[in-house]
Amino acid sequence: MFVRGEFQADADGPVMALPGLFISVAFDDGAGRGVLTRAAGGETQMTAIAVREATAVGRSVRRHGHSAIGLALPEASIDELGLGDAFRALFESNESGATVVSLKASPRIQAVAAEMFSPPVAGSAAQLLLSAHAAEIVVHALFGEHGRISVDPTSDLQRMRLQSVKERIDADLAYPWSIDELARNAGLSRRSFNQKFQMAYGESAIDYLRGQRLDAARALLIHQRLSVTEAAYRVGYAHPANFATAFRRRFGHSPSRCQ
């Protein structure tokens, strides 16, 4: 089960928590959604409550409820995912019926949680995205407690910056991007940026940019019936002849055949 909203509970009596895993990540609306609430030590946290046997718990009221996402998996679902042993390992040093795990949320988990709160897509695509993100958070909650997931904040931040650069390219293909500018946006040297982009996406940034431009131009030629020159300019080619050469290399024929 996945919910998002303002988590507040009634004060009327206890509730029964069934065996399973409950994870919450709250947002501080005062600072803008997408910013996780921080613990007293200043570190961003996510909280997981693992329940081994049905337990009566008291309810509480938050006078100032925070917007949040919450995940709930019954023990049977955890077993179906093949994570039963990892779930029960949370109780190795705890004889009680429930245990609370508080973990530092890496930049990656922060980004995932923020996207779950406000998905960039709708319908079936949103459900697929939410399922993938929920699975990632559950794995981090189960395995991060035992140090089996090594979180490198620097590496995580670099991946977020690379993704941001990739999205900026996609959003404005006509802009005259240079490797130096893209590297600056990623906070990396030119050489390091080239290496890390290649490792992350399987091709260099310049090859990715070229491919995206040519794919977009092909769609413009086919669906909007633009001229070759217009399509070239629309995706950032200043010289139609260079565009035609690159197009032929990618698709095996001249752009005029798409008209």
C-alpha positions as CSV (number, residue, x, y, z in Angstrom):
1,M,0.0,0.0,0.0
2,F,1.2,3.5,-0.8
3,V,-0.3,6.7,0.5
4,R,0.6,10.4,0.3
5,G,-0.9,13.3,2.1
6,E,-0.9,14.7,5.6
7,F,-0.4,12.0,8.2
8,Q,-2.5,12.7,11.3
9,A,-4.1,10.2,13.7
10,D,-7.0,10.3,16.1
11,A,-6.4,10.1,19.9
12,D,-9.2,7.6,20.5
13,G,-7.6,4.5,21.8
14,P,-4.9,2.1,20.4
15,V,-4.8,0.5,17.0
16,M,-3.5,-3.0,16.1
17,A,-0.4,-3.1,13.9
18,L,-0.2,-6.4,12.0
19,P,3.2,-8.0,11.0
20,G,4.9,-6.1,8.3
21,L,7.0,-3.2,7.4
22,F,5.9,0.5,7.6
23,I,8.1,3.2,6.1
24,S,7.5,6.9,6.2
25,V,9.3,9.9,4.6
26,A,7.9,13.3,5.6
27,F,8.3,16.6,3.9
28,D,8.6,20.1,5.4
29,D,6.0,22.2,3.6
30,G,7.4,25.3,5.1
31,A,10.6,24.9,3.1
32,G,8.8,23.6,0.0
33,R,7.8,20.1,-1.0
34,G,10.7,17.9,-1.9
35,V,12.6,18.8,1.2
36,L,12.7,16.1,3.8
37,T,12.3,16.8,7.5
38,R,15.5,16.6,9.3
39,A,16.4,15.0,12.6
40,A,18.0,17.0,15.4
41,G,21.5,16.2,14.2
42,G,20.7,17.8,10.9
43,E,20.7,14.6,8.8
44,T,17.8,13.8,6.6
45,Q,16.0,10.7,7.9
46,M,13.5,8.1,6.8
47,T,11.8,5.9,9.4
48,A,10.9,2.2,9.1
49,I,8.8,0.3,11.7
50,A,9.1,-3.4,11.5
51,V,6.4,-5.4,13.3
52,R,7.0,-9.1,13.9
53,E,3.7,-10.0,15.6
54,A,0.4,-8.2,15.9
55,T,1.0,-5.3,18.4
56,A,-1.3,-2.8,19.9
57,V,0.1,0.7,19.6
58,G,-1.2,4.0,20.8
59,R,-2.3,6.7,18.4
60,S,-0.9,10.2,18.4
61,V,-2.0,13.5,17.1
62,R,0.2,15.9,15.1
63,R,-1.1,19.4,15.5
64,H,1.0,20.4,12.6
65,G,0.9,17.5,10.2
66,H,3.6,17.2,7.6
67,S,3.0,16.1,4.0
68,A,4.5,12.7,3.6
69,I,4.6,9.4,1.7
70,G,4.0,6.2,3.5
71,L,4.6,2.6,2.5
72,A,3.1,-0.5,4.1
73,L,3.9,-4.1,3.3
74,P,2.4,-7.0,5.1
75,E,4.8,-9.8,6.0
76,A,3.3,-12.1,3.4
77,S,4.1,-9.6,0.7
78,I,7.6,-9.3,2.0
79,D,8.1,-13.0,1.7
80,E,6.7,-13.0,-1.8
81,L,9.3,-10.5,-2.8
82,G,12.0,-12.8,-1.4
83,L,12.9,-10.4,1.4
84,G,11.6,-12.4,4.3
85,D,15.0,-13.2,5.8
86,A,16.1,-9.6,5.6
87,F,12.9,-8.5,7.3
88,R,13.3,-11.0,10.1
89,A,17.0,-10.1,10.5
90,L,15.9,-6.7,11.9
91,F,14.8,-8.5,15.0
92,E,18.1,-10.4,15.7
93,S,19.0,-8.1,18.5
94,N,15.5,-7.1,19.5
95,E,13.2,-9.4,21.4
96,S,10.2,-7.1,21.2
97,G,7.3,-7.4,18.8
98,A,8.3,-4.3,16.9
99,T,11.5,-2.4,16.1
100,V,12.1,1.1,14.7
101,V,14.8,1.7,12.2
102,S,15.9,5.3,11.5
103,L,18.2,5.7,8.6
104,K,20.0,8.6,6.9
105,A,18.3,9.2,3.6
106,S,20.8,9.6,0.8
107,P,20.3,12.2,-1.9
108,R,19.0,9.4,-4.1
109,I,16.3,8.4,-1.6
110,Q,15.4,12.1,-1.2
111,A,14.9,12.4,-4.9
112,V,12.9,9.2,-5.1
113,A,10.6,10.2,-2.3
114,A,10.0,13.6,-3.7
115,E,9.1,12.1,-7.1
116,M,6.7,9.7,-5.4
117,F,4.9,12.6,-3.8
118,S,4.5,14.4,-7.1
119,P,5.0,12.0,-10.0
120,P,6.0,13.6,-13.3
121,V,3.7,11.3,-15.2
122,A,0.1,10.1,-14.8
123,G,-2.0,6.9,-15.3
124,S,-0.3,3.5,-15.7
125,A,3.1,5.2,-16.1
126,A,2.7,6.8,-12.7
127,Q,1.8,3.5,-11.1
128,L,4.8,1.8,-12.7
129,L,7.1,4.5,-11.5
130,L,5.6,4.4,-7.9
131,S,6.1,0.7,-7.8
132,A,9.7,0.9,-8.8
133,H,10.5,3.7,-6.4
134,A,8.7,1.9,-3.5
135,A,10.8,-1.2,-4.1
136,E,14.0,0.8,-4.0
137,I,13.0,2.4,-0.7
138,V,12.0,-0.9,0.8
139,V,15.4,-2.5,-0.1
140,H,17.3,0.5,1.4
141,A,15.2,0.2,4.6
142,L,15.9,-3.5,5.0
143,F,19.5,-3.7,3.9
144,G,20.8,-0.3,4.8
145,E,20.2,-1.1,8.5
146,H,22.9,-3.8,8.4
147,G,25.3,-1.8,6.3
148,R,24.8,-4.0,3.2
149,I,24.1,-1.0,1.0
150,S,27.1,1.3,0.9
151,V,25.8,4.8,0.4
152,D,28.4,7.3,-1.0
153,P,26.8,10.7,-0.7
154,T,29.3,12.2,-3.2
155,S,28.6,9.5,-5.8
156,D,24.9,9.8,-5.2
157,L,25.0,13.6,-5.7
158,Q,27.0,13.2,-8.9
159,R,24.4,10.9,-10.3
160,M,21.7,13.4,-9.6
161,R,23.7,16.2,-11.3
162,L,24.3,14.0,-14.3
163,Q,20.6,13.3,-14.6
164,S,19.9,17.0,-14.3
165,V,22.3,17.8,-17.1
166,K,20.7,15.0,-19.3
167,E,17.3,16.5,-18.6
168,R,18.5,20.0,-19.5
169,I,19.7,18.7,-22.8
170,D,16.4,17.0,-23.5
171,A,14.5,20.1,-22.7
172,D,16.4,22.4,-25.1
173,L,17.9,20.5,-28.0
174,A,18.3,23.8,-30.0
175,Y,20.6,25.3,-27.4
176,P,24.3,25.4,-28.5
177,W,25.5,23.1,-25.7
178,S,29.2,22.7,-25.2
179,I,30.9,20.0,-23.2
180,D,32.5,22.6,-21.1
181,E,29.2,24.1,-20.1
182,L,27.6,20.7,-19.5
183,A,30.6,19.8,-17.3
184,R,30.2,23.0,-15.3
185,N,26.5,22.3,-14.8
186,A,27.4,18.9,-13.4
187,G,30.1,20.4,-11.2
188,L,32.8,18.3,-12.8
189,S,35.9,18.8,-14.9
190,R,35.5,18.2,-18.7
191,R,37.4,14.9,-18.5
192,S,35.6,13.6,-15.4
193,F,32.2,14.6,-16.9
194,N,32.9,12.7,-20.1
195,Q,33.9,9.6,-18.2
196,K,31.0,9.6,-15.8
197,F,28.4,10.4,-18.4
198,Q,29.7,7.5,-20.5
199,M,29.5,5.2,-17.5
200,A,26.0,6.3,-16.5
201,Y,24.4,6.3,-20.0
202,G,26.5,4.1,-22.2
203,E,27.6,6.9,-24.6
204,S,29.3,10.2,-24.5
205,A,27.4,13.4,-23.8
206,I,28.1,14.7,-27.3
207,D,26.9,11.4,-28.9
208,Y,23.8,11.5,-26.7
209,L,23.1,15.1,-27.7
210,R,23.6,14.3,-31.4
211,G,21.3,11.3,-31.2
212,Q,18.5,13.2,-29.4
213,R,18.7,16.0,-31.9
214,L,18.6,13.7,-34.9
215,D,15.7,11.7,-33.5
216,A,13.8,14.8,-32.8
217,A,14.5,16.2,-36.3
218,R,13.3,12.9,-37.9
219,A,10.0,13.2,-35.9
220,L,9.6,16.8,-37.1
221,L,10.2,15.8,-40.8
222,I,7.7,13.0,-40.6
223,H,4.9,14.4,-38.4
224,Q,5.2,18.1,-38.9
225,R,6.3,18.1,-42.5
226,L,9.0,20.7,-41.9
227,S,11.6,21.3,-44.6
228,V,15.1,19.8,-44.0
229,T,16.5,23.3,-43.3
230,E,13.7,24.1,-40.8
231,A,14.1,20.8,-39.0
232,A,17.9,21.3,-38.8
233,Y,17.6,24.7,-37.3
234,R,14.8,23.6,-34.9
235,V,17.2,21.0,-33.2
236,G,20.3,23.2,-33.1
237,Y,22.1,22.6,-36.4
238,A,23.4,25.9,-37.8
239,H,24.4,24.3,-41.1
240,P,21.9,22.1,-42.9
241,A,24.7,20.3,-44.8
242,N,26.2,19.1,-41.5
243,F,22.8,18.0,-40.4
244,A,22.2,16.0,-43.5
245,T,25.5,14.2,-43.2
246,A,24.9,13.4,-39.5
247,F,21.3,12.3,-40.3
248,R,22.5,9.9,-43.1
249,R,25.1,8.3,-40.7
250,R,22.4,7.7,-38.1
251,F,19.6,6.5,-40.2
252,G,21.2,5.3,-43.4
253,H,19.4,7.7,-45.7
254,S,19.0,11.4,-46.4
255,P,16.6,13.5,-44.3
256,S,14.6,14.4,-47.5
257,R,13.3,10.7,-47.6
258,C,11.3,11.4,-44.5
259,Q,9.2,14.1,-46.1
